[in-house]
Amino acid sequence: MKQCTKCKIEKEDSEFYRDKYKKDGLTSQCKACQKEHSDLHKDRKKETNRKWRENNPEKHKAHRKKASKKWRKNHPEEYKKTHKIWVDNNKEKIRVSSQKSIYSLTEYLPYFEKLSQYEECRKDPNNEELLQVRCKTCNKWININRSKAHSRLQCINGTCVGNSYFFCSIECKDKFVLKLSNKDYVEYLKYRRKADAYALRMYRRYKYLINSLDLLRGQGKDKYHIDHIFSVLDGFKNQVPIEVISNPYNLRMFLGSKNIAKLAKLDKSDIKLEELYINYNLFLEKLNAHTL
């Protein structure tokens, strides 16, 4: 039992709110008295809070963010339910907001000050509010979206691995990454297509050698790709014949995520040129001896 300091009536402990700063762990006034006080000053308090929010927008935003994070942490299951309902009811809003914030074209300000130290930048002649940069390979002026600008700034600041240079097309990116001239790049694409076509023929004929575990083949990071152990790029540079670069002993099944990471490292080979020819000769010996 405890006596309320306002109404002076003794009441059960359950009639008081908890207060960790009090010795007994309960508030001085009972719930009924506190509710009466709150209702009496409700409008005044509401107006005071509104003015404070208008005068302190940053503090209010930080407070809301902190309180929201704390609530999500303490109520994970309830948050999942409410979040799912909100997402289902606001799909169009999410799509528009995402495109606007991430994939919309980069504004001239404030990105110009951040990027101009490392990239050649200018205002878009057709829209002075937008930013243009030069393609790393052909020096063509291009518009970029915010996602690419953020990636480049992260690489500059050292918070992300790589360079994230700006390119006007996939061809320009490949030319820069592979370090090939225009003429060599065209020849490399022809060589690549022939090597991939021949590799597919070998896979169909010698699947039991290349994919003995019957792994799921297809596109995407979670499926397996037909990979050249001695890379096609190195084969092109060393003028390796198509039947050698795509022989079954130079093919393997490689997880898509690892294969994409391998391409990002300039398609480096896992074996030397001498080993490639040794494996090819071994393949020919077994083929001629009918032991495959």
N, C-alpha and C positions, 0 to 999 in steps of 0.2 A: 504494500500500500504506500501511496505517496500523495502529498497535498499539493495541489496546483497553486502557484504563486499569484494567479489572477483571480480565479473564482473561489479560492480558499476551500475547495472541497477535496476530501481524500478519495482517491480513485485507485483502481487496480493498475499495475505496471503496464498492462496491455493498452491502457488508455493514453499512454505517453509515447512520443516518438523517441527513437534512439539518438543519443548524442555522446560520442566517444570522448568528448572533452569534459564531460561531467563525471564526478566521482562515482555516482550510481549508474552512469551510462544512459540516463534518461533526460529528456528536456525538462525545463522548469515549468512550462505551461502544458496543459493537457491538449489533446488533439482538437477537442471542440473549441477551446479558446483560441487556438492558433488558426483554426479555420475561420472563425468569426473575424479575427483581425485581418486575415488574408482577404476575405470577401469585402471588408470595409475599405481597404486600400488597394483593391484590385486594379481599378482604372488608373489611379495615380502611378502605381508601380509599372503598369503596362506602358504608360506614356514615358516614364523615366527611362525604361529599358529601350524603348524605340529611339529616343534621342541619343542615348549612349551608343547604340548600334550605328546610327548615322554619323556620329562624330568620331567613332573608332572602328571603321570597317575592317582594317587589317587585324586588330585584336579580336574582333568578333569572329572573323573567318578562322583565325588560329584556334580560338576557343571551341568553335563548332567542330573543327577537324579533329582536335584532341578528344573531345567528348564522344564523337562518332567512332573514332578508333577504339576507345576504351569500351564502348558499348558492344561493338562487333567482337571484340576479344572476349568479353564476359558472356555474350549470348550468341555463340557461333551457329547453333541450329536455327534459332529464330531469324538470324540475319540471312541465312541461306534461303529460307522460305520467302521472306519479304523481298529480298533482292531478285529472286526468280520471278515473283509476281510483277515487280516493277519492270524488269527486262521484257517480259512477255507483253506488257501493256505499252511499252515505249520503244519498240523496235525501230520505227521510222525516225524517231528523235535521236536515237543512238547512231544510226547510219549517217544522218545529216551532220551531227556533231563531230563524228569521227572523220568524215571527209573534210569538214571545215578546219578542224584543228591539226590534222596530220597530213592529209594529202592535198590540201589547197596550196596554191602557189605561194612562194615565199615573198613576203613584203620587203620593200627596199630598206625600211627601218624596222627593227634595229639590226637586222642581219648584215647590212653593209659594213658597219663598224667592226663586227666580229670576223667577217670573212675576207674583207679587203686586204688584210695583212698577209693572207696566204693565197688568195685567188684573185684573178682579174675580174672585177665586178663593175656593173653599170646599171642605170635605170632602164627599164623596158621602154623603148621608143613609143610603143602603142599604149602603154599604161605606166605612168611614172611612179605609181605606188608599188609596182612589182620589181623584183630584183632579177638580173640576168648574170650568168657566169659563162666562162669559155669552156668548151669541151677540151679535155686534157689531151686528146689525140689530134683532132682536126681544127681546133681553135674556133669552132662555130659558137655563136652566142646562143644560149639556151636558157629557158625558164626551168627552175627546179622547185620541187615541193618541199614542205617543211620537214618531212621525214628524212629526205636526203641531206638537207642543211644541218639537221640535228646530228645525223650520223657523222658528217664531216667534222663538225665542231667537237664531237666526242673524241674522234681520232686525233684531232689537233691538241686537245687537252690531255690526252693520254689515258682517258677513261675507257677506251675501246681499242681493240687490236685491229690493225690494218690502216688503210689510208682513206677509203671511201671517196676517191676522186669523182669528179663530175664528167659524165659522158653523154653524148647526144644519142647514141644507139648501142646495141649489143656488139655490133661489128667493131665500133671504135674501142669499146672496152676490151674485146678480145685482142685487137691489134696491140693495145698498150700492154696488156697483161702478158701476152705471148711474145712481145717484142719482135713482131714481124712487120715487114713493109707491106704496102698495099698489094703488090704483085705476089709476094710470098703468102700472104694471108688467103688470097683467092686459091692458090695452089694447095694450101693446107686444108681448106674446106673440102676440096675435091678428094684429096687423099683421105681425109677423115670419113667422108661418106662411103668411099670404097672399102675402107678398113672395117667400118661398122657393118656394112652389108655382108662382107665376107665372114666376119665374126658370127653373124646370125646364122649363116649357112653352116658353119662349123658347129655351132651350138646345136642345131637341129640334128646334125649327123652324129655328133659325138657328145650328146647330152650326158651320157653315163660317165664320161670322163670329167666334164666341166662342172656338172651339177649332180654329183653322185648322191648328195643328201636330199635331192628334190626340194630345194628351197624355193619359196614363192618369188617368182620373177615379175617385175613390173616397174612402173614409174613411182616416184615418191621416196621419202626418207626411210619409211618403215619396210620397204620391199627391197629385193636384191637386184643388182644390176650386173650385166656382163662387163667385166673390167679387164683391160689389158695390163698385164703385170709390167711389161716394158711398154711405156706409154706411147700413144699414137703420135704425140708431139715430138718425142725423142726419135721415134721411127721416121717421121718426116724430115727432121733435121739431119739424120744419119742416112737418109735415102734407103731405108729398109723396104724390101719388096712387100706387097700386101699379103701374099701367102705366108710370109715369115712372121710379120707383126701380128697376124690374126690366126696363127696356128693354134690348135686346141691346148697345147702345152703352155701357151702364153695367155690363156684366158682363164678366168676364175669368177666365182660369184662373190660380189662385194656388197655389203649393206649400203643402202642409198645414202644415209647420213655420212658415212665414212668416205664414200666415193665423191660426194659433193665437197667435203673438206679437202680431199686429195686434189680436186680440180682447183680449189682456191690457192693451193700451194704450187701453182704452175704445172700441174699434172706431172709431177716427178715420178720417175721409174723406180720400182723396187728391186730391180736386178740390172746388171750391166749388159752392154751390147754383146759381149762374148758369151755370157750365159744364155742369152736369147738364141743365138745360133747353135749353141750346144744342145739346147732343148729341142730346137727345130730338127736338127739332125737325128736326135733320138726318136722323135716322132716319126720321121721318114723311115728309119730302120725298122721300127715296130710295124709301120704300115706295110712296108715291103715284105716283112716276114709274116704278115697276117696274124700278128699277136695282139692287135688292139681289141 
